């Protein structure tokens, strides 16, 4: 994939990136592509839902995991479900989504709280 054209820092600064903790994962059989309904705790922003194409992860692998989310996109109706946030990931070599997560190596498990701003 070619690199996109440059943007101004102010464009990037308008994206509200936050750390969240996955609290619940539900099946989403109505989705066109295999997806989960995922509830994420975003601290002061509350709990928000996302439709996420991350079915290469089992539901029990996801609950409790820290993720990085875009929190200021408008809600999007996906097969009758309002997806409020975008959970970020990157395509692995096999095309499956690998979630982005804060690295807590050497830090206490609670070093990053849900809702922490990503800069």
C-alpha positions in Angstrom: 0.0 0.0 0.0 1.5 3.4 -1.0 2.1 6.0 1.6 -0.7 8.6 1.9 0.0 12.3 1.4 1.3 14.3 4.4 -1.2 15.9 6.8 -0.8 18.8 9.2 -0.1 18.0 12.8 -3.4 19.8 13.7 -5.3 17.2 11.6 -3.7 14.4 13.7 -4.3 16.3 16.9 -8.1 16.3 16.2 -8.2 12.4 16.5 -9.2 11.4 20.0 -7.1 8.3 20.6 -7.6 6.6 24.0 -6.6 3.4 25.8 -9.6 1.2 26.7 -10.2 -2.1 28.4 -12.4 -4.7 26.7 -15.2 -5.5 29.1 -17.6 -7.7 27.0 -17.6 -9.5 23.7 -20.7 -10.7 22.0 -21.3 -12.6 18.7 -22.5 -10.4 15.8 -24.0 -12.8 13.3 -25.8 -10.0 11.3 -22.4 -8.4 10.3 -21.5 -8.9 6.6 -17.9 -9.8 7.6 -17.1 -11.9 10.7 -17.1 -9.6 13.6 -17.6 -9.3 17.4 -19.7 -6.7 19.3 -17.1 -5.4 21.7 -17.8 -3.2 24.8 -14.8 -1.1 25.9 -14.3 0.8 29.1 -12.9 4.3 28.3 -12.7 5.7 31.8 -14.3 9.1 32.0 -15.9 8.6 28.5 -17.8 5.6 29.8 -18.3 2.3 28.1 -18.7 2.3 24.4 -19.5 -0.4 21.8 -17.6 -1.3 18.6 -18.2 -3.7 15.8 -14.7 -5.2 15.3 -13.5 -7.7 12.7 -11.2 -9.4 15.2 -12.8 -12.9 15.2 -9.3 -14.4 14.9 -9.2 -13.7 18.7 -11.5 -15.8 20.9 -13.9 -13.8 23.1 -12.2 -14.9 26.3 -8.8 -13.8 24.9 -10.2 -10.3 24.4 -12.0 -9.6 27.7 -9.7 -7.6 30.0 -7.3 -6.7 27.3 -6.1 -3.1 26.8 -6.7 -1.7 23.3 -6.2 1.6 21.5 -9.4 3.3 20.1 -10.5 6.2 18.0 -13.2 7.8 20.2 -14.4 10.8 18.2 -15.8 9.3 14.9 -19.5 9.7 14.6 -21.4 6.5 15.5 -21.9 4.2 12.5 -24.8 1.8 11.9 -23.5 -1.6 11.0 -26.3 -4.1 10.4 -28.6 -2.4 12.9 -25.8 -2.1 15.6 -24.4 1.4 16.5 -20.6 1.2 16.5 -19.4 4.1 18.6 -15.6 3.7 18.5 -13.0 2.2 16.3 -10.6 -0.3 17.8 -7.2 -0.1 16.1 -5.2 -2.9 14.6 -2.9 -3.8 11.8 -3.0 -6.5 9.2 -0.7 -9.4 9.9 1.2 -11.3 7.2 -1.8 -13.6 6.9 -4.3 -10.7 6.5 -5.8 -11.1 10.0 -6.1 -8.1 12.3 -3.5 -7.9 15.1 -4.7 -5.5 17.8 -2.6 -2.5 18.8 -2.1 -2.5 22.5 -0.1 -0.4 25.0 3.1 -2.1 26.0 3.3 -2.5 29.7 6.6 -4.4 29.9 8.2 -3.5 33.2 5.2 -1.5 34.4 2.5 -2.4 36.9 -0.6 -4.0 35.3 -2.6 -0.8 36.2 0.0 1.7 34.9 -2.3 2.8 32.1 -5.9 3.5 33.1 -8.8 3.1 30.7 -9.5 6.5 29.1 -5.8 7.5 29.0 -5.1 9.8 26.0 -2.7 8.5 23.3 -0.4 11.1 22.0 
